[in-house]
Amino acid sequence: MDPTASPLLDIETLDELRLLDQVKPGLLDQLIERFEAKRLGQLTALEQALAGQQWSEIKSLAHSLKGGAGSIGLIGLSRLAAQLESDPQALLLNPGLLGALTRAMDEGMKALRAWRDQ
């Protein structure tokens, strides 16, 4: 897989992060690790908020996920989170959306690591 051709990644954002990483070595790895550490908690919180039909909490969590994903170049995940943020009750009609978020995270992180390691 060519990570530069991936619709999962925002290569422009990643190129900017790579430049910053040259000024502050290790920054990119730190950002990736922080996002990775936080993501499982975000998914669990989304599942709990859905169980309680806490739409404002889902909206807030989706907003946070959208921003975090966008800041490290995970454009596919950021877009999916933006959809959830704009319509949190879509989870009622499409409970598989949480699974799609999980897949987008997993695939995005894999593509991000492949990009970083190239």
Phi and psi restraints in degrees (value plus and minus 20) as a CYANA .aco file:
   2 ASP   PHI    -111.6   -71.6
   2 ASP   PSI      87.0   127.0
   3 PRO   PHI     -84.0   -44.0
   3 PRO   PSI     -41.9    -1.9
   4 THR   PHI     -94.4   -54.4
   4 THR   PSI     -36.1     3.9
   5 ALA   PHI    -118.3   -78.3
   5 ALA   PSI     -15.8    24.2
   6 SER   PHI     -98.0   -58.0
   6 SER   PSI     111.3   151.3
   7 PRO   PHI     -94.4   -54.4
   7 PRO   PSI     -23.1    16.9
   8 LEU   PHI     -99.4   -59.4
   8 LEU   PSI     -43.8    -3.8
   9 LEU   PHI    -136.1   -96.1
   9 LEU   PSI     125.4   165.4
  10 ASP   PHI    -119.0   -79.0
  10 ASP   PSI      75.2   115.2
  11 ILE   PHI     -82.7   -42.7
  11 ILE   PSI     -54.2   -14.2
  12 GLU   PHI     -80.9   -40.9
  12 GLU   PSI     -66.4   -26.4
  13 THR   PHI     -82.3   -42.3
  13 THR   PSI     -63.8   -23.8
  14 LEU   PHI     -85.2   -45.2
  14 LEU   PSI     -57.7   -17.7
  15 ASP   PHI     -83.7   -43.7
  15 ASP   PSI     -58.4   -18.4
  16 GLU   PHI     -84.6   -44.6
  16 GLU   PSI     -61.1   -21.1
  17 LEU   PHI     -84.7   -44.7
  17 LEU   PSI     -57.1   -17.1
  18 ARG   PHI     -84.1   -44.1
  18 ARG   PSI     -58.5   -18.5
  19 LEU   PHI     -84.1   -44.1
  19 LEU   PSI     -63.2   -23.2
  20 LEU   PHI     -83.1   -43.1
  20 LEU   PSI     -55.5   -15.5
  21 ASP   PHI     -85.4   -45.4
  21 ASP   PSI     -48.7    -8.7
  22 GLN   PHI     -89.6   -49.6
  22 GLN   PSI     -52.8   -12.8
  23 VAL   PHI     -97.6   -57.6
  23 VAL   PSI     -61.4   -21.4
  24 LYS   PHI    -144.7  -104.7
  24 LYS   PSI      65.8   105.8
  25 PRO   PHI     -75.4   -35.4
  25 PRO   PSI     116.0   156.0
  26 GLY   PHI      75.6   115.6
  26 GLY   PSI     -29.0    11.0
  27 LEU   PHI     -80.8   -40.8
  27 LEU   PSI     -66.2   -26.2
  28 LEU   PHI     -80.6   -40.6
  28 LEU   PSI     -65.4   -25.4
  29 ASP   PHI     -82.2   -42.2
  29 ASP   PSI     -59.1   -19.1
  30 GLN   PHI     -82.1   -42.1
  30 GLN   PSI     -66.0   -26.0
  31 LEU   PHI     -82.1   -42.1
  31 LEU   PSI     -62.8   -22.8
  32 ILE   PHI     -84.0   -44.0
  32 ILE   PSI     -65.4   -25.4
  33 GLU   PHI     -83.3   -43.3
  33 GLU   PSI     -62.2   -22.2
  34 ARG   PHI     -82.6   -42.6
  34 ARG   PSI     -65.0   -25.0
  35 PHE   PHI     -82.5   -42.5
  35 PHE   PSI     -65.3   -25.3
  36 GLU   PHI     -79.2   -39.2
  36 GLU   PSI     -63.5   -23.5
  37 ALA   PHI     -85.4   -45.4
  37 ALA   PSI     -53.9   -13.9
  38 LYS   PHI    -104.0   -64.0
  38 LYS   PSI     -44.6    -4.6
  39 ARG   PHI     -85.0   -45.0
  39 ARG   PSI     -59.5   -19.5
  40 LEU   PHI     -85.8   -45.8
  40 LEU   PSI     -59.1   -19.1
  41 GLY   PHI     -83.0   -43.0
  41 GLY   PSI     -56.7   -16.7
  42 GLN   PHI     -85.7   -45.7
  42 GLN   PSI     -60.7   -20.7
  43 LEU   PHI     -85.9   -45.9
  43 LEU   PSI     -63.0   -23.0
  44 THR   PHI     -81.4   -41.4
  44 THR   PSI     -64.1   -24.1
  45 ALA   PHI     -83.0   -43.0
  45 ALA   PSI     -58.4   -18.4
  46 LEU   PHI     -83.3   -43.3
  46 LEU   PSI     -62.4   -22.4
  47 GLU   PHI     -82.0   -42.0
  47 GLU   PSI     -63.3   -23.3
  48 GLN   PHI     -86.0   -46.0
  48 GLN   PSI     -61.3   -21.3
  49 ALA   PHI     -85.3   -45.3
  49 ALA   PSI     -57.2   -17.2
  50 LEU   PHI     -84.7   -44.7
  50 LEU   PSI     -63.8   -23.8
  51 ALA   PHI     -78.4   -38.4
  51 ALA   PSI     -55.0   -15.0
  52 GLY   PHI    -115.2   -75.2
  52 GLY   PSI     -13.9    26.1
  53 GLN   PHI      27.5    67.5
  53 GLN   PSI      27.7    67.7
  54 GLN   PHI    -113.4   -73.4
  54 GLN   PSI      63.5   103.5
  55 TRP   PHI     -85.1   -45.1
  55 TRP   PSI     -58.3   -18.3
  56 SER   PHI     -87.9   -47.9
  56 SER   PSI     -54.0   -14.0
  57 GLU   PHI     -88.7   -48.7
  57 GLU   PSI     -61.5   -21.5
  58 ILE   PHI     -81.4   -41.4
  58 ILE   PSI     -64.0   -24.0
  59 LYS   PHI     -80.1   -40.1
  59 LYS   PSI     -63.4   -23.4
  60 SER   PHI     -85.8   -45.8
  60 SER   PSI     -64.7   -24.7
  61 LEU   PHI     -84.2   -44.2
  61 LEU   PSI     -61.4   -21.4
  62 ALA   PHI     -84.8   -44.8
  62 ALA   PSI     -58.2   -18.2
  63 HIS   PHI     -82.0   -42.0
  63 HIS   PSI     -65.0   -25.0
  64 SER   PHI     -83.5   -43.5
  64 SER   PSI     -63.3   -23.3
  65 LEU   PHI     -83.9   -43.9
  65 LEU   PSI     -62.1   -22.1
  66 LYS   PHI     -78.9   -38.9
  66 LYS   PSI     -67.8   -27.8
  67 GLY   PHI     -86.4   -46.4
  67 GLY   PSI     -65.1   -25.1
  68 GLY   PHI     -82.6   -42.6
  68 GLY   PSI     -64.0   -24.0
  69 ALA   PHI     -85.1   -45.1
  69 ALA   PSI     -62.9   -22.9
  70 GLY   PHI     -83.6   -43.6
  70 GLY   PSI     -55.8   -15.8
  71 SER   PHI     -89.8   -49.8
  71 SER   PSI     -41.5    -1.5
  72 ILE   PHI    -131.3   -91.3
  72 ILE   PSI      -2.8    37.2
  73 GLY   PHI      64.2   104.2
  73 GLY   PSI      -6.2    33.8
  74 LEU   PHI    -109.3   -69.3
  74 LEU   PSI      55.0    95.0
  75 ILE   PHI     -85.7   -45.7
  75 ILE   PSI     -57.1   -17.1
  76 GLY   PHI     -82.5   -42.5
  76 GLY   PSI     -65.4   -25.4
  77 LEU   PHI     -87.1   -47.1
  77 LEU   PSI     -61.2   -21.2
  78 SER   PHI     -80.3   -40.3
  78 SER   PSI     -62.0   -22.0
  79 ARG   PHI     -86.2   -46.2
  79 ARG   PSI     -61.0   -21.0
  80 LEU   PHI     -85.1   -45.1
  80 LEU   PSI     -62.4   -22.4
  81 ALA   PHI     -84.5   -44.5
  81 ALA   PSI     -55.8   -15.8
  82 ALA   PHI     -83.1   -43.1
  82 ALA   PSI     -59.4   -19.4
  83 GLN   PHI     -82.5   -42.5
  83 GLN   PSI     -62.9   -22.9
  84 LEU   PHI     -86.8   -46.8
  84 LEU   PSI     -58.9   -18.9
  85 GLU   PHI     -81.8   -41.8
  85 GLU   PSI     -61.2   -21.2
  86 SER   PHI     -93.7   -53.7
  86 SER   PSI     -45.1    -5.1
  87 ASP   PHI    -166.4  -126.4
  87 ASP   PSI      55.9    95.9
  88 PRO   PHI     -81.6   -41.6
  88 PRO   PSI     -47.3    -7.3
  89 GLN   PHI     -94.4   -54.4
  89 GLN   PSI     -24.5    15.5
  90 ALA   PHI     -80.2   -40.2
  90 ALA   PSI     -42.6    -2.6
  91 LEU   PHI     -84.2   -44.2
  91 LEU   PSI     -45.9    -5.9
  92 LEU   PHI     -86.9   -46.9
  92 LEU   PSI     -62.7   -22.7
  93 LEU   PHI    -101.2   -61.2
  93 LEU   PSI     -47.0    -7.0
  94 ASN   PHI    -156.9  -116.9
  94 ASN   PSI      56.1    96.1
  95 PRO   PHI     -84.2   -44.2
  95 PRO   PSI     -35.8     4.2
  96 GLY   PHI     -89.5   -49.5
  96 GLY   PSI     -27.7    12.3
  97 LEU   PHI     -82.1   -42.1
  97 LEU   PSI     -53.7   -13.7
  98 LEU   PHI     -85.1   -45.1
  98 LEU   PSI     -59.8   -19.8
  99 GLY   PHI     -84.4   -44.4
  99 GLY   PSI     -57.7   -17.7
 100 ALA   PHI     -84.6   -44.6
 100 ALA   PSI     -58.7   -18.7
 101 LEU   PHI     -82.4   -42.4
 101 LEU   PSI     -64.6   -24.6
 102 THR   PHI     -81.0   -41.0
 102 THR   PSI     -65.5   -25.5
 103 ARG   PHI     -83.8   -43.8
 103 ARG   PSI     -61.2   -21.2
 104 ALA   PHI     -83.9   -43.9
 104 ALA   PSI     -56.8   -16.8
 105 MET   PHI     -85.6   -45.6
 105 MET   PSI     -69.4   -29.4
 106 ASP   PHI     -82.2   -42.2
 106 ASP   PSI     -67.8   -27.8
 107 GLU   PHI     -87.2   -47.2
 107 GLU   PSI     -59.6   -19.6
 108 GLY   PHI     -84.3   -44.3
 108 GLY   PSI     -62.9   -22.9
 109 MET   PHI     -85.9   -45.9
 109 MET   PSI     -57.7   -17.7
 110 LYS   PHI     -83.8   -43.8
 110 LYS   PSI     -65.7   -25.7
 111 ALA   PHI     -85.1   -45.1
 111 ALA   PSI     -58.4   -18.4
 112 LEU   PHI     -83.9   -43.9
 112 LEU   PSI     -64.1   -24.1
 113 ARG   PHI     -84.5   -44.5
 113 ARG   PSI     -59.6   -19.6
 114 ALA   PHI     -83.7   -43.7
 114 ALA   PSI     -60.5   -20.5
 115 TRP   PHI     -83.8   -43.8
 115 TRP   PSI     -66.1   -26.1
 116 ARG   PHI     -81.2   -41.2
 116 ARG   PSI     -58.6   -18.6
 117 ASP   PHI    -105.9   -65.9
 117 ASP   PSI     -25.2    14.8
